[in-house]
Amino acid sequence: MTRPPPSVRTTPRRTRTPLVVGAAAVVAAISAALGHALLNPSQAPPPWASPRSPSAAPSQEPAPLPPLHRELRGTPGEADGVVPDGVTVLDDGIPAVANLDANLLEALRRAARDGAEDGVELVVNSGWRSPEYQNELLRKAVARYGSEAEAARWVATAKTSPHVSGDAVDIGPADAAEWLSEHGARYGLCRIYRNEPWHYELRTEAIDRGCPRRYADPTQDPRMRP
């Protein structure tokens, strides 16, 4: 028995011509835009560039200096009172010595001559200091000791430090400071603070009456109080 062939259905095809034409138009537009950008690079900023206003001009004002540079404008040197190794009270060519108070320097030199007879050399570890150098030392002290209050026990401000006025000197080495502590009063040279065996100032009355009682540290000195 023969079955009749299945009926064949004809499905009409959809026309895709408009879609193809539309896509082609988009591609053509993109190509034209890219071609224009390549031919005119000055008018086509890269995609990562920030948009700029045509009227905006770059600023000519330099960036401000950091606060430390604004105050110091360089590292303190000998001209600010930094003392090279081996400087004595006789070295007039060193500002830290030459800028000391004249009476203090004269007393130090008299003591140095007598100390030399005992085999002692008075070395200047620090003398006169510029305000900039004093401020730098204070900043370092705050960083080292962790607070302004603790740093004040060792370093004064530029406004109160007798080093800035040329009225104080730090003497070394240890044996020289010890010798001066024992004999300094006869020259009017006195150790001022118990925590600083190297720090000496001129007290002319000490020649007759001896050196005054020492402060525990600079925070006990009325001169250090603002």
Secondary structure as UniProt FT lines:
FT   HELIX           17..39
FT   HELIX           41..43
FT   TURN            47..48
FT   TURN            54..55
FT   HELIX           67..72
FT   HELIX           78..80
FT   TURN            85..86
FT   TURN            89..90
FT   TURN            92..93
FT   HELIX           95..98
FT   HELIX           102..117
FT   TURN            118..119
FT   STRAND          123..126
FT   HELIX           131..145
FT   HELIX           148..151
FT   TURN            152..154
FT   TURN            158..160
FT   TURN            162..166
FT   STRAND          168..172
FT   HELIX           174..183
FT   HELIX           184..187
FT   STRAND          189..191
FT   TURN            194..195
FT   TURN            197..198
FT   STRAND          199..202
FT   TURN            204..205
FT   HELIX           206..209
FT   HELIX           218..220
FT   HELIX           222..224
//
